Amino acid sequence: MADDLRDRLRHAFRWTDPGDGSEYLVSNRSGWWRDPLILSGLGEALADLFRDPAPTVVVAPEVTGFLVGPLVARALGAGFVEAYRAGARRPIAEPMSWAEVPADHRGQRQLLGVREGLVRPDDRVLVVDDWASTGAQVRALRGLFGTSYVGAAVIVDECPPPVSRELTIRGLLAEKDLDYGLP
Ligand SMILES: O=P(O)(O)OC[C@H]1O[C@H](OP(=O)(O)OP(=O)(O)O)[C@H](O)[C@@H]1O
């Protein structure tokens, strides 16, 4: 099943040239969510990267993490906690724990925050996201959870291998798998 899913992910992904003179192509991941077989298999496939010991809670950053994270939490029988990006919405009323994100793939510094008390000291925390590029979001969340952090499951891991090892990031696809989506 995992290999079939990887093939579907490869073929449903597109790079878009924004056509504004940009030197960069923009990732279009919407084909992943549009494919019913990807959507139904993705949670299990990402959960399989971290079954033993089973995480008790999935934490994922907005916005795409809010889509992928619950799929994985459901597959693991774990709970889900949102990690909000500061400034992306109206202020959250409840007390928050904030982590500074070192400069990410856009060179931007951000804050990621979770509501206090949702992650307990005896939890085993799995971070889930669609993509790890520099590992900045994952690193920030690991800093929030300390020894409760078990790793990060992502669809695409394009981090340098030493970063993936250091942060225990595991992915279904690597950068080279995305060549199918070139314009
Ligand atoms: O490893 P990093 O350098 O931290 O980059 C990874 C982040 O980049 C993407 O976010 P992006 O803001 O592009 O997309 P999103 O808002 O759709 O989640 C992706 O969803 C990760 O959260």
The ligand as an SDF file (V2000), in Angstrom:
LIG
                    3D

 22 22  0  0  0  0  0  0  0  0999 V2000
   11.0290   23.0310    7.0240 O   0  0  0  0  0  0  0  0  0  0  0  0
   10.5970   24.4690    6.9270 P   0  0  0  0  0  0  0  0  0  0  0  0
   11.6170   25.3500    6.2780 O   0  0  0  0  0  0  0  0  0  0  0  0
   10.1170   24.9850    8.2540 O   0  0  0  0  0  0  0  0  0  0  0  0
    9.3680   24.5260    5.9210 O   0  0  0  0  0  0  0  0  0  0  0  0
    8.2680   23.6660    6.0720 C   0  0  0  0  0  0  0  0  0  0  0  0
    6.9760   24.4130    6.0680 C   0  0  0  0  0  0  0  0  0  0  0  0
    6.7650   24.9750    4.7750 O   0  0  0  0  0  0  0  0  0  0  0  0
    5.4280   24.7690    4.3950 C   0  0  0  0  0  0  0  0  0  0  0  0
    4.6620   25.8050    4.9300 O   0  0  0  0  0  0  0  0  0  0  0  0
    4.0320   26.9170    4.0090 P   0  0  0  0  0  0  0  0  0  0  0  0
    3.9280   28.1550    4.8140 O   0  0  0  0  0  0  0  0  0  0  0  0
    4.7790   27.0020    2.7260 O   0  0  0  0  0  0  0  0  0  0  0  0
    2.6450   26.3050    3.6370 O   0  0  0  0  0  0  0  0  0  0  0  0
    1.2570   26.1670    4.3760 P   0  0  0  0  0  0  0  0  0  0  0  0
    0.9060   27.5120    4.9290 O   0  0  0  0  0  0  0  0  0  0  0  0
    0.4270   25.7120    3.2470 O   0  0  0  0  0  0  0  0  0  0  0  0
    1.3500   25.1350    5.4550 O   0  0  0  0  0  0  0  0  0  0  0  0
    5.0800   23.4490    5.0240 C   0  0  0  0  0  0  0  0  0  0  0  0
    3.6890   23.3060    5.1710 O   0  0  0  0  0  0  0  0  0  0  0  0
    5.8150   23.4870    6.3370 C   0  0  0  0  0  0  0  0  0  0  0  0
    5.0080   23.9830    7.3930 O   0  0  0  0  0  0  0  0  0  0  0  0
  1  2  2  0
  2  3  1  0
  2  4  1  0
  2  5  1  0
  5  6  1  0
  6  7  1  0
  7  8  1  0
  7 21  1  0
  8  9  1  0
  9 10  1  0
  9 19  1  0
 10 11  1  0
 11 12  2  0
 11 13  1  0
 11 14  1  0
 14 15  1  0
 15 16  2  0
 15 17  1  0
 15 18  1  0
 19 20  1  0
 19 21  1  0
 21 22  1  0
M  END
$$$$
